[in-house]
Amino acid sequence: MNELIAVVDDEPDILELVSVHLKKNRFRVREFPDAESFYRFLHSEVPDLVILDLMLPDADGFEVCKYLRKTDKLAAVPIIMLTARVGETDKILGLELGADDYVTKPFSPSELVARVKAVLRRREPRKEAVERIDIEGIISLDLQRHEVAVKGKKVELTSTEFRILQLLASKQGWVFSRDKILDFLWGNEKTVVDRTVDVHIKHLREKLGTAAKLVKNIRGVGYKLEA
């Protein structure tokens, strides 16, 4: 089944433009002009990805993003923020709230579709020689199911947070620079700044709770996972 993309934007022209290009690329699309109609939809369906405008008539896009991340069944759904705001502060705030990527208006529809595909690819389980990684009985990663548990209790991570943890856990004690982490996440599609890594690491640590101490910052170099 083709992935279902929810597009939330109050501008009819933008909704139509994005929808047409996504459908050309064989995505299923649901369009929402406001937060209220989007919330109603979420009661019955879970999209594979959300394209979310920050400036909605009945809600702040940041609040919608927070709602998605705090709701168990929606917490892992990738979010691409669509915004006319160009300041780095807004972009960083969006990432801090759990967005996976952002696109600034005006934008190229082809670029947006490429971003959608890239984010969905990052979410797809890869065939791994190793199916599980266990760190001292504290953190357990199931690489096939994309699930993480801390001391046996499941932790909900976004696809980006999971992949960062996977990378760090793949070579425990090895220090990965921010550039190496960005290359692992986005490769040639890398369009974000180093600060993005710090934002995702901060979120990851918060979700790991007592196990957060295993993710260590090596000042001026990068991050490592070490028991």
C-alpha positions as CSV (number, residue, x, y, z in Angstrom):
1,M,0.0,0.0,0.0
2,N,1.3,3.5,-0.9
3,E,2.2,5.7,2.0
4,L,-0.5,8.1,3.3
5,I,0.7,11.7,3.6
6,A,-1.4,14.3,5.6
7,V,-0.9,17.9,4.4
8,V,-2.0,20.6,6.9
9,D,-2.1,24.1,5.4
10,D,-4.7,26.9,5.3
11,E,-3.7,28.1,1.9
12,P,-5.8,26.3,-0.8
13,D,-3.2,26.9,-3.5
14,I,-0.5,25.3,-1.4
15,L,-2.7,22.3,-0.5
16,E,-3.5,21.7,-4.1
17,L,0.1,22.1,-5.3
18,V,1.5,19.8,-2.7
19,S,-1.2,17.2,-3.1
20,V,-0.9,17.1,-6.9
21,H,2.9,16.5,-6.8
22,L,2.6,13.9,-4.1
23,K,-0.1,12.0,-6.0
24,K,2.1,12.1,-9.1
25,N,4.6,10.2,-7.1
26,R,2.0,7.6,-6.1
27,F,1.5,8.8,-2.5
28,R,-2.0,8.8,-1.0
29,V,-2.9,12.3,0.3
30,R,-5.3,13.8,2.8
31,E,-5.7,17.6,2.9
32,F,-6.6,19.6,5.9
33,P,-7.1,23.4,6.0
34,D,-6.9,23.7,9.8
35,A,-5.9,21.9,13.0
36,E,-9.4,20.9,14.0
37,S,-10.1,18.8,10.9
38,F,-6.7,17.2,11.2
39,Y,-7.3,16.3,14.8
40,R,-10.6,14.6,13.9
41,F,-8.8,12.6,11.2
42,L,-6.2,11.4,13.7
43,H,-8.9,9.8,15.8
44,S,-9.5,7.2,13.2
45,E,-6.3,7.1,11.1
46,V,-2.5,7.3,11.5
47,P,-0.6,8.9,8.5
48,D,2.8,7.7,7.4
49,L,4.1,11.3,7.4
50,V,2.7,14.8,8.1
51,I,3.5,18.0,6.2
52,L,2.6,20.7,8.7
53,D,2.3,24.4,8.2
54,L,3.3,26.5,11.2
55,M,0.7,29.3,10.6
56,L,-2.7,27.7,10.9
57,P,-6.0,29.7,11.5
58,D,-7.0,27.9,14.6
59,A,-3.7,26.7,16.1
60,D,0.0,27.2,16.2
61,G,1.9,24.6,14.2
62,F,4.3,24.1,17.1
63,E,1.4,23.1,19.3
64,V,0.2,20.6,16.7
65,C,3.7,19.1,16.6
66,K,3.8,18.8,20.4
67,Y,0.4,17.1,20.4
68,L,1.7,14.5,17.8
69,R,4.9,13.8,19.8
70,K,3.0,13.4,23.1
71,T,0.4,11.0,21.7
72,D,1.7,7.4,21.9
73,K,0.2,6.1,18.6
74,L,1.4,9.2,16.7
75,A,4.8,9.8,18.4
76,A,6.9,8.1,15.7
77,V,5.1,9.7,12.7
78,P,7.6,11.8,10.8
79,I,6.8,15.5,10.5
80,I,8.1,18.0,7.9
81,M,7.3,21.6,8.9
82,L,6.3,24.0,6.2
83,T,6.9,27.6,7.1
84,A,7.2,31.1,5.7
85,R,9.4,32.0,8.7
86,V,13.1,32.0,7.7
87,G,14.7,32.6,11.1
88,E,17.0,29.9,12.5
89,T,15.3,30.1,15.9
90,D,12.0,28.9,14.4
91,K,13.7,26.0,12.7
92,I,15.6,25.0,15.8
93,L,12.4,25.2,17.9
94,G,10.6,23.0,15.4
95,L,13.4,20.4,15.6
96,E,13.3,20.6,19.4
97,L,9.6,19.8,19.4
98,G,10.3,16.7,17.3
99,A,10.1,17.7,13.6
100,D,12.2,15.6,11.3
101,D,12.7,18.3,8.6
102,Y,11.6,21.7,7.5
103,V,10.9,23.4,4.2
104,T,10.7,27.2,3.8
105,K,8.1,28.9,1.6
106,P,8.3,29.6,-1.2
107,F,9.5,26.1,-2.1
108,S,10.0,23.8,-5.0
109,P,7.3,21.1,-5.1
110,S,9.9,18.7,-6.4
111,E,12.2,19.4,-3.5
112,L,9.4,18.9,-1.0
113,V,8.6,15.5,-2.6
114,A,12.3,14.6,-2.4
115,R,12.4,15.5,1.3
116,V,9.3,13.4,1.9
117,K,10.9,10.4,0.2
118,A,14.2,11.0,2.2
119,V,12.4,11.1,5.5
120,L,10.4,8.0,4.7
121,R,13.5,6.1,3.6
122,R,15.2,6.9,7.0
123,R,12.2,5.3,8.7
124,E,12.3,2.1,6.8
125,P,13.9,-0.9,8.6
126,R,17.1,-2.0,6.9
127,K,18.3,-5.5,6.6
128,E,20.9,-5.7,9.3
129,A,23.5,-8.4,9.9
130,V,22.8,-7.8,13.6
131,E,19.1,-7.7,14.5
132,R,19.5,-6.5,18.1
133,I,21.9,-4.4,20.0
134,D,22.1,-4.6,23.8
135,I,24.0,-2.1,25.9
136,E,24.9,-3.6,29.3
137,G,21.3,-4.8,29.8
138,I,20.2,-1.1,30.1
139,I,19.3,-0.1,26.5
140,S,18.0,-2.6,23.9
141,L,17.5,-1.9,20.2
142,D,15.5,-4.1,17.9
143,L,16.8,-3.1,14.5
144,Q,14.1,-5.0,12.6
145,R,11.1,-3.5,14.5
146,H,12.8,-0.1,15.1
147,E,12.0,-0.4,18.8
148,V,14.0,0.7,21.8
149,A,13.6,-0.4,25.4
150,V,15.3,1.0,28.6
151,K,15.5,-1.6,31.3
152,G,12.7,-3.5,29.5
153,K,10.4,-0.6,29.2
154,K,9.6,0.5,25.6
155,V,10.6,4.1,24.7
156,E,9.0,5.9,21.8
157,L,11.6,7.6,19.5
158,T,11.2,9.4,16.3
159,S,12.9,7.8,13.2
160,T,15.7,10.3,13.4
161,E,16.3,9.7,17.1
162,F,16.3,6.0,16.6
163,R,18.9,6.2,13.8
164,I,21.2,8.4,15.9
165,L,21.0,5.9,18.8
166,Q,21.6,3.0,16.3
167,L,24.7,4.7,14.9
168,L,26.2,5.4,18.4
169,A,25.3,1.9,19.6
170,S,26.9,0.3,16.5
171,K,30.4,1.2,17.8
172,Q,30.2,1.7,21.6
173,G,32.9,4.0,22.9
174,W,33.5,5.3,19.4
175,V,33.2,9.1,19.1
176,F,31.1,10.3,16.1
177,S,31.5,13.9,15.0
178,R,28.4,15.9,14.2
179,D,29.3,15.8,10.5
180,K,29.5,12.0,10.6
181,I,26.1,11.8,12.3
182,L,24.6,14.2,9.7
183,D,26.1,12.1,6.9
184,F,24.6,9.0,8.3
185,L,21.2,10.6,8.6
186,W,20.9,12.5,5.4
187,G,23.9,11.7,3.2
188,N,24.0,13.8,0.0
189,E,20.6,15.2,1.0
190,K,22.1,17.0,4.0
191,T,20.7,20.5,4.1
192,V,20.7,21.1,7.9
193,V,23.2,22.7,10.3
194,D,25.4,21.0,12.9
195,R,23.1,22.4,15.7
196,T,20.4,20.0,14.4
197,V,22.4,17.1,15.9
198,D,22.5,18.7,19.3
199,V,18.7,19.2,19.2
200,H,18.0,15.6,18.4
201,I,20.6,14.3,21.0
202,K,18.9,16.5,23.6
203,H,15.5,15.0,22.8
204,L,17.0,11.5,22.7
205,R,18.5,11.9,26.2
206,E,15.2,13.2,27.6
207,K,13.4,10.1,26.4
208,L,16.1,7.6,27.6
209,G,15.6,8.9,31.1
210,T,18.2,7.3,33.5
211,A,20.0,5.8,30.6
212,A,20.7,9.3,29.2
213,K,24.1,9.3,31.0
214,L,25.3,6.7,28.5
215,V,25.2,9.2,25.6
216,K,28.2,11.4,26.2
217,N,29.2,14.7,24.7
218,I,32.9,14.9,23.9
219,R,33.4,18.7,23.8
220,G,34.6,20.0,20.4
221,V,34.5,16.5,18.8
222,G,31.0,14.9,18.9
223,Y,29.1,12.2,20.7
224,K,29.6,8.6,21.9
225,L,27.6,5.8,23.6
226,E,29.5,4.2,26.4
227,A,28.3,2.1,29.4
